[in-house]
Amino acid sequence: MGEAYPVAQRFRMSFATGSSIAAVAVALLLFADISRGGLHLAELTVAGAVAVCFIGLGAIYPGVTLSVVLILVPLQLTLFAWLYKIGLPHDFVKELGYTKDVGTAAIIVAMLRAPASYRRLNNFDVLDWFAFGYLAIATFYLVIPEVAKGSLGGLPFQVRLNAWRLDCLFIVLMFAARRVPFTKGELHRIRDVVVAIGLLMLAVGVWESVDGGGYNRFLLHTLHVPQYQLEVLNTSPPKQFDYVLHTHIAGVAVTRVGSLFTDPLPLGFFMVIPLGLCVERLAGERLRPWVLIGVGGSAVTVVLTQTRSPILGAATAILLAVHLAFRNGAPGRYRLMVLVVAAAVVAVPLSAGSAIRGRFSTTFQTSGSPDNLRHEIALRSSASKIIHDPLGAGLGSNPATGQRFGTSTVTFSENSYLQVGVELGAAGMIAFVGAYLALLARLRNEAKRRTDRSSVAGGMWLAGWGLFITGMFLHVWTSFPVALTFWGIAGAAIGPPLTPEERAVPLAASEDDEVWPGSELAVHA
């Protein structure tokens, strides 16, 4: 009996080492495949060595790894454009775009190294089965056209691989992150990183709205974003290199800000996440300045995008927070209600003659509203395609991949869930929706418990429902920053359960330990 533990321990260490080597090998093979034809052997060797080092270090410090990924992905366009401008080689800057893939591989290795993972890898719950089913279907759609030429759209492998990354990488990250025992400090730092990125987006968005010329010159002449897009990403910049989106909505001239995303749609989706994380804290016992600034800044940025769906998603998160605060008897429920009412009293008169009011006043009108008519036609067409072709058009028909590679199967569904059905068939759509709903249920259950993850889980639950509603009208998950940020943090927030030894130790109470909705509040529900 005395030697059983060392033997088991050696087995676990050997298994972890072998799994780590296997994960690194797979990552390098994918890296080489994506890079083939674009790099010389020496450059590829250096890039592979850097990737291996990053994976190794990232697996040891998964909290730092996830934070780095969540910083780089929203800033990728502007940061990498600046790196290219100051002289970094073309191939090196191009391969930096796969930092998110290498970071995900590091989280996978961290999962395999974590002791808790051995108790849970064979203990799949509903969320795992839906996620695994979705990944299996997407991988089948990636491989089968190589066997049966011309099937499922018949697009080139490189196009399908890029579509697979877009459709599946965030699911893989969630699957691995929920099996890594992130500490309380790591989770809170991850939350703070997202809120800080949101405030940065607010600052640049306000600058864009008041000084569009200065914002445009910054992207053109300081960062050289068009050059990066043309030479590295092989994508087209906007007409006349004007990144400020001017339009008329309901007869009102407006600027739809894109901030560092340069696009109002993913910016609006992204800002729902820091909004959910901050509004959850408003119902706590103490009101902290950074929480109030985070809520106000996120809400203002969403409004500046002049996009109905993110505004509706943000409103959903706020109203859910108010509802749960009163139902569960949260200590700051009256403060939360007063702040929401005060914001509404200020916002409603200001929006009376604005484009926002015009946007929502024509929501259910198709006559005289080309935008609404386009949405209706896209929804009906996508639903009809799924009914008549339940197997789907194959990988590469989503809007992001389709536009980038000019695929003949590209479809604009104007709905995140129908989009999956058009691309991966009815089975893929059911698996994805099932995984999403199971994730929301898991977040809600975690938010009710008295753990270090409850606060983050509650905030992500609010943001998740906001994005779920938003996805009814637009393609939310075709943006890497939005998908990786939400699913990555959500996975970390529903991490491995506490061990019996950890359960026996009461959690220390402090000002920073306030959780809502937490178990202490759930007893009043």
N, C-alpha and C positions, 0 to 999 in steps of 0.2 A: 504494500500500500504506500510505503514511503517513497518508492521509486516511480510510482504511477504519475505523480505530478510532474517531475522533471521530464519523463518521456512524453507526456501530453504537451508540455510546454515546448519541448524541442520540435515536436510534430507541428505545433502551431507556428513556430518560428520558421520552419522549413517551408510550410505551406505559404506563409506570408511572403517569404523570399521568392519562392517559385512563381507565385501569382504576380508579384511585383515585376519580375523579369518578363513574364508573359505579357503583362500590360504594357511595359515599355516597348517590347518587340512589336506588338500590334500598333502602338502609337507611331513607331518609326516606319513601319510598313505603310501606314496611311499617309504619313508625312512624305515618304518617298514617292508614293503614287500621285499625290496631289502635286508634287513638285516636279514630276518627270518632264523633261524637255525644257524646263525653265531654269535649271541650275546645273552648273558643272559639278563634277564629282567632289572636288575639294570643298566647294561651297555647301554642297549637300551634307558632307561629313561634318563640317563645322556647325551647320544648323542642327543636325541630328544630335551632336554632342551637347549643344546648348539646351535642346529640348529635354535630353536625358537628365541634365543637371537640374533643370527647372522642375521636372517631374519628381526627382528625388528629394529636392529641398521642399517642394510643395507638399509632398506626402507627409513630411515631418511636421510642417506648419500649415495644416489645412485651413485654419482661420485666416491666416495671412494670404494664402493662395486665393481663397474665395473673395477676399476683399480686393486683391489686385485685379482679379478678373472683372469684378463689378465696377472698378474704377476705369479700367482700360476700355471696356466695351462701349459705354456711352460716349467716351472721349476719343474713340478710335479715329473717326474721320479727321478731326482737327489736329489731334496729337500726332498721328502718323504722317499727315500732310506736312506738318512742321518739321518732323524728323527727315522727311524726304527733301524738304527745301534746304535744310542746313547741310546736306551732302551725304546722308546715308545711302548706300547702294540700293538700286531698284529692287533686286532680288531679296535683299535683306528686309527691306520695308514691306515687301509683299508678303514674305513669310511671317512677319509679325502679326499679320491678320489671323494666323492660326494660334495665337496665344490662348484664345478661349478654348480651343481643342486640347492644347497641352495642359492648361489649367484643369480642365475636366478630367483628363487622364490622371493628373496628380491627385485629385479628389478620389478617383477610383482606387488608386494605390493606397491612399490613406484609409479608405473603407476596408480594404483587405488587411491592412495592418492593425486596425482597431480591434481590440479583444471583443467588444460587444458585437461586432459584425458576425462572429462565428455562431452566435446564438440566434441571429436573425436572418442570415442568408437563406436558410431553409424554412423560414417561418414567414411565408408570404401572406400579406393581408389583401383585402379587396383592392386597395390602391396599387399594390405591387402587381397583382394579376392583370389589372387593366393596363397599367403602364407596360408590363412585359408583353402583353398581347399587342399593344399598339406598336412597340418596337419590332416585334416579330413580323407584323404585317408590313411595316415600312421596309424592313430589311429584305423581306421576300420580294417586294416591288423593286428593290435595288438590284437584286441578283437575277431574278427570273428572265428579264430581257436579254441577259447574256446567254442564257440557255435556249430560250425560244426567241430567236431574232425577230424584231418587229412587234413583239407583244407589248401591251401596256404602254402604248405611245411610241415605243421604239426610239427614244431619245438616247444620245450618246452617254456613255458611262460617266464622264466627267460632269455632265449636266445633272444626272440622277444623283451622283455623289454629293454635289452641292445642295441639291434639294433635300437629300437625306439629312445632311448636317443641319439645315434650317429647320426641318420638321422634327428632328429627334434629339439633337444635342441637349436641349433644355430638359427633356425627359430623362436622359442619361444622367445629367447633373443632379436632378432631384433624387433619382433612385440612389445615387452614390452618397449624396450629402445627408440623406436621412439615416444613413448607417455610420456616419462619423460622429463621435461624441464631442461636439463643439462645446467649449466651456462657456460659462455665462459672459465672461469678458469678451470672448471672440464674437458671440452673437450680438452683443451690444455694440461692439466696434463695427460689425457688418451693418447693423441698422444705422449707425451714425454716418457711415460712409455714404449710404444711399441718400440720407437726408442732406448731407453736405453737397453731393452731386446735384440734388434737386435745387438747392439754394444757388449753386453756380449757374444752373440753367435759368433760374429766375433772373439773376443779375444780367446775364447776356441777353435774355429775352426782353427785359425792360429797355436795355440799350438799343436793341434792334427796333423796338416800337417807337422810340423817341428820336433815334439817329440812325435811320436805315442806311444812309450813305456811309457813315463811319463803320458800321457793322460790315457792310459789303466790302469796303476797302480792307478791313482787317482780314477777311477770308481770302480776298483776291491777292493782296500785295504782301501781307505779313505772313500768312500761312501757306499761300499758293495752293489752295484747295482744288481749283480747277485742274491744275497740272497734275496733282496727285490722282484725281479721278480719271483723267484721260490716260495717263501713262502707267499707273499702277493698278487701278481697279478696272480699267477698260470700260468705264461707264461714262455717260454723257452729263456734263454739268448743265445747269439751266440756261435758257436762251439769254444771250448777251451777258452771260456770267453774272446774272442778277439773282442773288440768293434771297432777296427780300420779296416775299410773296404779297403783292398788292392785288386786291380783288374788291368787287362790289357785292354786298350781301344785303338784300332787301332795300336796295337803293342807297346804301351807306358805304362809302369808301373805307376799307379797313386794311390793316396789315396783319396777316396771320403769321405770328412769330414761329420760328423753328429753332431759335437759339443755336446751340452747338450741334444739334441734330440736323440743322438746315432744312427741316421738314416738320410742319406742325402736327402731322398725324402721330408718328412715333413719340414726339415730345409730349403730346397730350396723354398718350397711353402710359408713358413712363412716370409722369408726375402723379398718377393715381396711387403709385406704390408708396412714395414718401408721405403722401397725404394720409393713407390708411395707417401707416406706422405712427404718425404724429397725432392723428385725431384719437387714436386709441388711448394715448397718454393724457388727453385732456380730461378724462373722467377719473384720473387718479386723485389722491389726496392733496397733492401740491401742484400748483401751476408753475411750470418752469418756463423761462423766457424762450428757450430754444424750441420748445414744443409749440408755443403760440406762433413763433416766427415760421416754423416748418409748416404748420397748417395753413397760415395765411399766404406764405410764399407759394406753396404747392397749388392752392386754389387759384391764386392770381395767375400763375403760369398756365394752368389749364384753360382759364378764361381767355388769356391772350392768344391761345391757338385758334380761337373762334371756330372750334369744332364741336358739334353737338354731342357726339358719342362719348368722348372723354368727360365732357361737362356732366352728362347724365351719369356716367360711372362714378365721378367724384361725388355727386349729390347722393347717389345710392350708398356709398361708403359712409358719408356723414349721417344720413338718416338712420342707417343701421346702427351706427354708434350711439345715437341718441336713444333709439328704441331699446337697445340692450342695456344701456346705462340705467334707464328707469326700471326696466323689468328685473334687473339683477341688483338694484339698489347700490349702484356704484357711488363712492363717496363724493365724486365731483360732478354728479349728474346735473344739478341745477346750474352750476357754472357752465357746463357744456351747452345746456339749453339756452342760457342767456347769451353766450357767444354766438351760437347759430342764429338766434333771432336777431341779434344786433347786426350780424353780417347780412342777413336777409333784408333788414330795414334799410341798410345802406345800399345794397346791391340792386334791389328792385327799382327804385326811382332812377338810378344811374343807367339801368339797362332799358328803360322805357322807350327811348328813342334810338337805341343802339342797334348794331347788327345782331347782337345776341338775341334780342327779342324777335327780330325778323327771322332769324334762323329757326327758332322754336315755333313761331306762329304759323309757319308753312310746313311743319313737320309732316302732317297727314294730308297735304295737298300735293297732287301729282300734276294737275293742270296748272300751267304757268310756272312750274318749278322743275326745270330740267334735272337738277341734282336729285330730287326725290324720285322723279321718273326713272332716272338711271339706276337708282338703288332698287326700285321695284322690279324693273326688267331683269337686273342681275340676280335678284333673289329667286324670281320665278324660273329663270333659265337654269340656275344651278340646281334647284330642287327637281326640275324636270330631267336634267342630266343624270342625277343620282337614281331616279326612278327607272329611267330607260337603260342606264348602264351602271348597275350596282357595283361592278368591279372597279369603276373609276378610270380616269384617263392616264394614270401612272405618275410617278415622280417627275417633277419639273413643270407641272401645270399650275402651280401656285403663282400668284402675281409677282412676287419678288424674283424668283428664279426665272419665270417666264419672260419677264421684261428684260432681265439682265442678259439672257442668252437668246432672246427672240424665238422662243419655242412656239411651235404651231398649236400646241394644246393649252396654252395659257388661258386661264379663266378667272374673271373677276367676279367673285361670288358676293362681295360686300357683306360677308358673314364668315366668321372664323370657323364655324362648325360645318357649314355647308362646303366651305373650302376644302376641309379634310375629306369630306365625302366625295367631292369631285375628283380629288387627287388619289386618295387611297381607298376609295370605295365605301360602301355602307358599313362594312365591318370595321374599317379603320376609324370612321366617324364615331361609331358607337363606343369603340375602345377609348378614343380620345376624350369624348364627353364623359364617359364613365370614370376615367382617371381624374379628370378635372373635378367632378362632383365628389369623388372619394377623397381627393386632396382637401377640398373645402371642409368636408365633414371631419377629416383628421385634424385640420387646423382648429376647428371649433372645439373638438374634444380636448386638444392640448391646451387651448386657451382657458378651459374651465379648471385645469389642474393647477396646484400650487407648485410650480417648478420654475426654474430659471428661464425656461423657454416660453412661458405663458404670455408675457407681454408681446414678444415678437410674433408669436403665433396669432394672437388676437388682432394685431395690426395687419398681418398678411391675410387673415380671414376677411377683414373689411375690404382691403384692396382687391382680394380675389373676387369677391362678389361684384365690386365695381367694374373690374375688367371683364367679368363674365357677361354683364349687361352690355358693356362696350363692344364685346365681340359679336353681339347680335347684329351689329350694323356695319362693322369694318373688320379688316384683317389685322387683328391685334398681334398674333404670334408669328408674323413674318418679319418681325424686328428682333434681331439678336439682343439688343440692350434690354428690351422689355421682357422677352421670354426668359433669358438667362437670369435676370435680376429677380423676377417674381418666383420662378420655379426653383432657383437655387436657394434663395432665402427661405422659401416655404419648406423645402426639404430639410434644411438645417434646423428649422423651428420644430420639426416633428421627429427629432433625432432619436437615437436608441433610448430605451427606457432605463431608468435608474436601476442600478444593481441593488440587491437586498441590503448590502452594507450602506449604500448611499441613502436608501429610503429610511434607514434607521436614524440618520442624522438629520435633525430639524434644520430647515433652511434659515439662514440668518436674515433677520428683518432689518432693513435700512431704508433710507429715503429712495434709493435707487432700485429697491426690490418691489416697488408697487406694481402689481399686475392687475390688469383688467381686460376681459373678464377672467378672474381667477377663482380658485376653488373657494376662497373665503367669501366671495361674492355670489358664487353659484349656489350656495346653500340657501340663499334668499329667493332664488328663482321659483 
